[in-house]
Amino acid sequence: MPTVSILPAAGRPQLPKAEFEALIAPYGIDLAEYPLVVAGIRGFFAADGATPGNERNIYDDALFLYAPAHDLYAGFNGNTDPSKFRPGAGRQEGSRGIASLNPGAWFSYHFDMHRGKAAAYEAICQRAAPVTVTRDGTPPYPDSGWFGINIHRGGNYSTSSEGCQTIPPQQWGDFITAAQDAGRALFKSELRRRVIPYVLIDAAAIAAEASAPLAGAAPPKRNPTRRELADAFLRGTIRPTLQQLGLWSTAAEQLLLGTALAESGLTERVQWGGGPARGLFQMEPATHDDIWANFLRYRTPLATAIRALAGPAATPSAALMEQNDAYACAMARAHYLRVRAALPPAGDQAGMAAYWKAHYNTPGGKGTVAHYDAAWQSAYA
C-alpha cells in the first residue's frame, strides 16, 4: 500500500514570518498571556494535489508553531481535515456526520495525552474549551462541543483523522519536541494547564477576501476561572477516562473531581513543600505501587485498561501521574475501588467530602472535610 503523499515534494511549508504574523494579527492574540500559538492553514498546498483545491486524507495543509519570546517559528506539513467523508445527522455518537473544525481562533488547547486506537502519547489536545465544527450531512451542519479535536500524529497510510489536526509521522517528533521545549521554558510548572490558542485559517478564504478581516472567536483576556478549569477537567479527562475503564457514573466523576480540587486545586502536580505526592490527585508513590502490587495484579482486565492509558511505558510508574492526567485519574479511581463502602449518591457533596477524608486523605491526613468543601466551593459556589 503506498504511503500518503506529503506535499510539496520539496519539503516543509515556507512562509515568511512577517506574512505569518500578518495572518494571525486580526485575531488579537495577547502574546504576553498566550506566548505559544499553533496555527493551521487549510489548503496551503492545494494547487499541488490530485485535484484543484483542498483535499481529504492528504497532507496538503500546513501547521506552524509560533513563540516569539522563545525565538520559535517553524512550519510543518499537516492535515486539518478528516481522512474520510461520512455523512450523518444530529449530534449523537454513531449517527452524526464526521467533523471538520471551523476556521477561527480556538482557545481550547493545552498539552495532554492523546488517546487514540494505539497507546496514549503526548500531544496538544482540545481540553480547555468547546470548539465548533461542520459535520458531513445533507446539508452539512454546525455542531459545538467537546469533541477531542486534537493536534496529533498522523499515519503513513492515512492522515488518521476523524476531525483532528494531524502531522505526518516523519515530522511529528520535531513538532511535539519543539512545542514542549517552548512550553517548558514559557510555562514551567503550569505546562499542562496553560491554554495554547490554535488558529485555523482557510487559504481559499484568504485568496478570496484578502482585504477582509479573518473571522474568529474573540480571545479571552484572562486565564480560565477555577470553574472553567474544573469543567474542562471533568469533561476532557475524568469522564472519558472512566468511560474507557467501564467505571463511569455521575457519583464517581463528582468524587474524582472533588478529590482533584481538594488535593491539588487542579494546579499542583508535585506536592507543595517537596513532598512525594504526584499528579493532580496528589497520590504518593507508595500508594501507587501498592495498588499495582496488591489490587490490580488480581484484576487483569482493569490493569490492562489502565496500562493502555499509561501509554508506551513498559512499567507504569508514580512519576507518570505528574504528566498523564488520564493515568492519574485511573489510579485514583482504582484507589477508591478498594473501599468496601459504596460511593455517596451523586450530588451529596457532604457525603463526598466525608468519603474523601475517610478513604483518600485518611483519618491521619492533614486534610479536613471543611477543606474539601472549600475546594469544591472555589469552583462551584
C-alpha positions as CSV (number, residue, x, y, z in Angstrom):
1,M,0.0,0.0,0.0
2,P,1.5,3.4,-1.0
3,T,2.1,6.0,1.7
4,V,0.0,9.1,1.9
5,S,1.6,11.9,-0.1
6,I,3.4,14.7,1.8
7,L,3.2,17.8,-0.2
8,P,5.1,19.5,-1.7
9,A,7.9,17.1,-2.6
10,A,10.4,19.9,-1.9
11,G,9.7,19.7,1.8
12,R,8.1,21.7,4.6
13,P,5.9,24.8,4.1
14,Q,7.7,28.1,3.8
15,L,6.1,31.3,4.8
16,P,8.0,34.5,5.8
17,K,7.4,35.2,9.5
18,A,6.2,38.7,8.8
19,E,3.5,37.3,6.5
20,F,2.5,34.7,9.1
21,E,2.3,37.5,11.8
22,A,0.1,39.5,9.5
23,L,-2.2,36.5,9.0
24,I,-2.8,35.9,12.7
25,A,-2.8,39.6,13.7
26,P,-6.6,40.0,13.1
27,Y,-7.3,37.5,15.9
28,G,-5.9,39.9,18.5
29,I,-4.0,37.2,20.5
30,D,-2.2,38.7,23.5
31,L,1.2,37.1,23.3
32,A,2.0,38.0,26.8
33,E,-1.0,35.9,28.0
34,Y,-0.6,33.3,25.3
35,P,3.1,33.1,24.4
36,L,2.8,29.8,22.4
37,V,0.5,29.7,19.4
38,V,-0.2,26.9,16.9
39,A,-1.7,27.9,13.5
40,G,-3.0,25.8,10.7
41,I,-3.5,26.9,7.1
42,R,-6.0,24.7,5.4
43,G,-5.2,24.2,1.7
44,F,-1.7,25.6,1.9
45,F,-0.6,23.3,-0.9
46,A,-4.0,22.9,-2.6
47,A,-2.6,23.6,-6.0
48,D,-0.3,20.6,-5.7
49,G,-3.0,18.0,-5.1
50,A,-4.5,15.5,-7.5
51,T,-7.5,17.9,-8.0
52,P,-7.6,21.7,-7.6
53,G,-8.4,22.8,-4.0
54,N,-8.1,21.3,-0.6
55,E,-8.4,17.5,-0.2
56,R,-9.1,15.0,2.5
57,N,-6.7,12.2,3.5
58,I,-3.6,14.1,2.2
59,Y,-1.1,16.3,3.9
60,D,-1.8,19.3,1.8
61,D,-2.2,21.8,4.7
62,A,0.4,23.5,6.9
63,L,0.8,23.9,10.7
64,F,3.1,26.4,12.3
65,L,4.5,26.8,15.8
66,Y,5.0,30.4,17.0
67,A,6.5,31.5,20.2
68,P,8.4,34.8,19.7
69,A,9.5,35.0,23.3
70,H,11.2,31.6,22.8
71,D,12.5,32.5,19.3
72,L,10.4,29.7,17.8
73,Y,8.8,29.9,14.4
74,A,8.6,26.6,12.4
75,G,6.4,25.1,9.7
76,F,5.3,21.5,9.3
77,N,3.3,19.7,6.7
78,G,-0.1,18.7,8.1
79,N,-3.7,17.9,7.7
80,T,-6.6,19.9,9.0
81,D,-9.4,17.8,7.6
82,P,-11.0,14.4,8.4
83,S,-9.4,11.5,6.5
84,K,-12.8,10.4,5.0
85,F,-16.3,11.5,4.2
86,R,-19.0,10.2,6.5
87,P,-22.4,11.9,6.3
88,G,-24.8,11.8,9.1
89,A,-27.4,13.7,11.1
90,G,-27.9,15.0,14.6
91,R,-25.4,15.1,17.4
92,Q,-25.5,11.6,18.8
93,E,-22.3,9.5,18.7
94,G,-22.7,6.8,16.0
95,S,-25.1,8.7,13.8
96,R,-23.7,12.2,13.4
97,G,-21.6,13.3,10.5
98,I,-17.8,13.4,10.6
99,A,-16.4,16.7,11.8
100,S,-14.3,19.4,10.2
101,L,-13.0,22.1,12.5
102,N,-14.3,25.5,11.6
103,P,-11.7,28.2,10.8
104,G,-11.1,30.7,13.7
105,A,-9.1,31.2,16.8
106,W,-9.8,28.4,19.4
107,F,-8.6,29.0,22.9
108,S,-9.3,25.3,23.6
109,Y,-6.0,23.6,23.7
110,H,-3.2,22.5,26.1
111,F,-0.7,19.8,26.4
112,D,-2.2,16.4,27.3
113,M,-2.3,12.8,26.3
114,H,-3.9,11.8,23.0
115,R,-5.7,8.5,23.5
116,G,-6.3,7.0,20.0
117,K,-6.5,3.4,19.0
118,A,-2.9,2.8,19.9
119,A,-1.1,3.7,23.1
120,A,-1.6,7.2,24.5
121,Y,1.1,9.8,23.8
122,E,1.8,13.4,24.5
123,A,0.1,15.8,22.1
124,I,-1.8,19.1,22.1
125,C,-5.4,18.4,22.9
126,Q,-8.8,20.1,23.0
127,R,-9.3,20.0,26.7
128,A,-9.8,23.7,27.7
129,A,-13.0,24.8,25.9
130,P,-15.5,23.7,23.2
131,V,-15.0,24.2,19.5
132,T,-17.3,24.5,16.6
133,V,-17.2,22.0,13.7
134,T,-19.1,21.5,10.5
135,R,-20.4,17.9,10.2
136,D,-20.9,16.0,6.9
137,G,-24.6,15.8,6.1
138,T,-27.2,16.8,3.6
139,P,-26.7,19.7,4.0
140,P,-23.6,19.9,6.2
141,Y,-24.4,21.3,9.6
142,P,-22.7,23.0,12.6
143,D,-22.1,21.4,15.9
144,S,-20.3,22.8,19.0
145,G,-18.9,20.9,21.9
146,W,-16.0,18.9,23.4
147,F,-15.1,16.5,20.6
148,G,-11.4,15.8,21.2
149,I,-10.3,17.7,18.1
150,N,-6.7,17.2,19.0
151,I,-3.4,18.0,17.3
152,H,-1.6,14.7,17.0
153,R,0.5,12.3,14.9
154,G,-0.9,11.1,11.6
155,G,-0.2,7.9,9.8
156,N,1.7,6.7,6.7
157,Y,-1.3,5.1,5.0
158,S,-3.9,7.6,6.2
159,T,-3.9,11.0,7.8
160,S,-5.6,9.3,10.8
161,S,-8.2,11.9,11.4
162,E,-11.9,11.9,12.3
163,G,-11.7,15.7,12.7
164,C,-8.3,16.1,14.4
165,Q,-5.4,18.1,13.0
166,T,-2.6,15.7,12.2
167,I,1.1,15.8,11.2
168,P,3.0,13.2,9.2
169,P,4.8,10.7,11.5
170,Q,8.1,11.7,9.9
171,Q,7.7,15.2,11.3
172,W,5.7,14.6,14.4
173,G,8.7,14.2,16.6
174,D,10.2,17.5,15.6
175,F,6.8,19.2,16.1
176,I,6.0,18.0,19.6
177,T,9.6,18.3,20.8
178,A,9.7,21.9,19.7
179,A,6.3,22.7,21.2
180,Q,7.1,21.0,24.5
181,D,10.5,22.7,24.7
182,A,8.9,26.1,24.3
183,G,6.1,25.2,26.7
184,R,8.5,24.1,29.4
185,A,10.5,27.3,29.0
186,L,7.5,29.6,28.9
187,F,5.0,27.9,31.3
188,K,7.3,26.0,33.7
189,S,5.2,24.2,36.3
190,E,2.0,25.2,34.5
191,L,3.0,23.4,31.4
192,R,-0.2,21.3,31.2
193,R,-2.5,24.0,32.5
194,R,-1.8,26.9,30.2
195,V,-4.0,27.4,27.2
196,I,-2.4,27.2,23.7
197,P,-4.5,29.1,21.1
198,Y,-5.0,27.2,17.8
199,V,-5.7,29.4,14.9
200,L,-7.1,27.7,11.8
201,I,-7.1,29.8,8.6
202,D,-8.7,28.8,5.3
203,A,-6.2,29.6,2.5
204,A,-9.1,29.8,0.0
205,A,-10.8,32.5,2.1
206,I,-7.5,34.5,2.2
207,A,-7.3,34.5,-1.5
208,A,-11.0,35.4,-2.0
209,E,-11.1,38.1,0.7
210,A,-7.6,39.3,1.1
211,S,-8.7,42.7,2.5
212,A,-11.4,41.3,4.8
213,P,-10.9,40.7,8.5
214,L,-10.5,37.0,9.3
215,A,-13.4,35.5,11.3
216,G,-12.6,34.1,14.6
217,A,-13.6,33.8,18.2
218,A,-12.8,36.8,20.4
219,P,-9.8,35.9,22.5
220,P,-10.3,35.7,26.3
221,K,-8.5,38.4,28.3
222,R,-7.7,36.1,31.2
223,N,-6.7,32.7,32.3
224,P,-9.5,30.2,32.8
225,T,-11.5,30.6,36.1
226,R,-11.5,27.7,38.6
227,R,-14.9,26.6,37.4
228,E,-13.8,26.6,33.7
229,L,-10.7,24.5,34.7
230,A,-12.9,22.1,36.7
231,D,-15.5,21.8,33.9
232,A,-12.7,21.2,31.4
233,F,-11.0,18.6,33.6
234,L,-14.3,16.8,34.2
235,R,-15.3,16.7,30.5
236,G,-11.9,16.3,29.0
237,T,-10.2,13.9,31.4
238,I,-12.3,12.4,34.2
239,R,-15.4,11.4,32.2
240,P,-13.6,9.9,29.2
241,T,-11.2,8.1,31.4
242,L,-14.0,6.5,33.5
243,Q,-15.9,5.6,30.3
244,Q,-12.8,4.0,28.9
245,L,-12.4,1.9,32.0
246,G,-16.1,1.0,32.1
247,L,-16.4,2.7,35.5
248,W,-18.3,5.8,34.8
249,S,-21.1,7.1,37.0
250,T,-22.2,10.6,37.9
251,A,-21.2,9.9,41.5
252,A,-17.8,8.6,40.5
253,E,-16.9,11.6,38.4
254,Q,-18.1,14.0,41.1
255,L,-16.0,12.3,43.7
256,L,-12.9,12.3,41.5
257,L,-13.4,16.0,40.5
258,G,-13.8,16.9,44.2
259,T,-10.7,14.8,45.1
260,A,-8.6,16.7,42.5
261,L,-9.9,20.0,43.6
262,A,-9.1,19.2,47.3
263,E,-5.7,17.6,46.6
264,S,-4.2,20.0,44.1
265,G,-6.6,22.8,43.2
266,L,-6.1,21.5,39.6
267,T,-2.8,23.3,39.5
268,E,-0.2,21.5,41.7
269,R,1.4,18.4,40.0
270,V,4.2,18.0,42.6
271,Q,3.4,18.1,46.3
272,W,3.9,21.6,47.7
273,G,6.9,21.8,50.0
274,G,8.8,18.9,48.4
275,G,6.6,16.0,49.5
276,P,6.4,12.8,47.4
277,A,2.8,13.1,46.1
278,R,2.4,13.4,42.3
279,G,-0.3,14.5,39.8
280,L,-3.5,16.4,40.2
281,F,-4.8,13.8,42.5
282,Q,-1.6,14.0,44.6
283,M,-1.1,10.3,45.1
284,E,2.0,9.2,46.9
285,P,4.4,6.6,45.1
286,A,3.9,4.1,48.0
287,T,0.1,4.2,47.5
288,H,0.5,3.9,43.7
289,D,2.8,0.9,43.9
290,D,0.6,-0.8,46.5
291,I,-2.4,-0.5,44.2
292,W,-0.5,-2.3,41.5
293,A,1.1,-4.9,43.8
294,N,-2.0,-5.8,45.9
295,F,-5.0,-4.8,43.9
296,L,-4.6,-4.5,40.1
297,R,-2.4,-7.7,39.8
298,Y,-5.6,-9.6,40.7
299,R,-7.8,-7.7,38.3
300,T,-6.3,-8.3,34.8
301,P,-8.9,-6.5,32.7
302,L,-8.8,-3.3,34.8
303,A,-5.0,-3.5,34.9
304,T,-4.8,-3.8,31.1
305,A,-7.1,-0.9,30.6
306,I,-5.1,1.3,32.9
307,R,-1.8,0.2,31.2
308,A,-3.3,1.4,27.9
309,L,-3.9,4.8,29.5
310,A,-0.3,4.8,30.7
311,G,1.0,4.7,27.2
312,P,4.1,3.1,25.9
313,A,5.9,3.0,29.3
314,A,6.7,-0.7,30.0
315,T,6.1,-0.3,33.7
316,P,3.6,2.4,34.8
317,S,5.2,4.5,37.5
318,A,4.2,7.1,40.0
319,A,6.1,9.7,38.2
320,L,3.8,9.2,35.2
321,M,0.9,10.7,37.2
322,E,2.7,14.1,37.1
323,Q,2.1,14.5,33.4
324,N,-0.5,11.9,32.4
325,D,-3.8,13.1,33.8
326,A,-5.8,10.2,32.5
327,Y,-3.5,7.7,34.1
328,A,-3.6,9.7,37.4
329,C,-7.4,9.7,37.2
330,A,-7.5,5.9,36.6
331,M,-5.2,5.3,39.6
332,A,-7.4,7.5,41.9
333,R,-10.5,5.5,40.8
334,A,-8.6,2.3,41.5
335,H,-7.8,3.6,44.9
336,Y,-11.5,4.2,45.6
337,L,-12.4,0.8,44.2
338,R,-10.6,-0.8,47.2
339,V,-13.0,0.7,49.6
340,R,-15.9,-1.6,50.6
341,A,-18.3,1.3,51.4
342,A,-20.5,2.4,48.4
343,L,-19.9,5.8,46.9
344,P,-22.2,8.5,48.2
345,P,-25.1,9.4,45.9
346,A,-24.5,11.9,43.2
347,G,-25.0,15.5,44.4
348,D,-24.3,14.6,48.0
349,Q,-21.3,16.9,48.5
350,A,-21.2,16.5,52.3
351,G,-21.1,12.7,51.8
352,M,-18.3,13.1,49.1
353,A,-16.3,15.2,51.5
354,A,-16.6,12.6,54.3
355,Y,-15.8,9.8,51.9
356,W,-12.7,11.5,50.6
357,K,-11.5,12.3,54.1
358,A,-12.0,8.7,55.4
359,H,-10.7,6.8,52.4
360,Y,-8.4,9.0,50.4
361,N,-6.8,11.6,52.7
362,T,-7.4,9.1,55.5
363,P,-8.0,9.9,59.2
364,G,-4.3,10.6,59.7
365,G,-4.0,13.0,56.9
366,K,-3.9,16.8,57.3
367,G,-7.0,17.4,55.1
368,T,-10.4,18.1,56.6
369,V,-13.9,17.9,55.4
370,A,-14.0,21.7,55.6
371,H,-11.0,21.8,53.2
372,Y,-12.8,19.6,50.7
373,D,-15.9,21.7,50.9
374,A,-13.9,24.9,50.4
375,A,-12.1,23.4,47.4
376,W,-15.4,22.4,45.8
377,Q,-17.0,25.8,46.6
378,S,-14.0,27.5,44.9
379,A,-15.2,26.2,41.6
380,Y,-18.9,25.7,42.2
381,A,-20.0,28.3,44.7
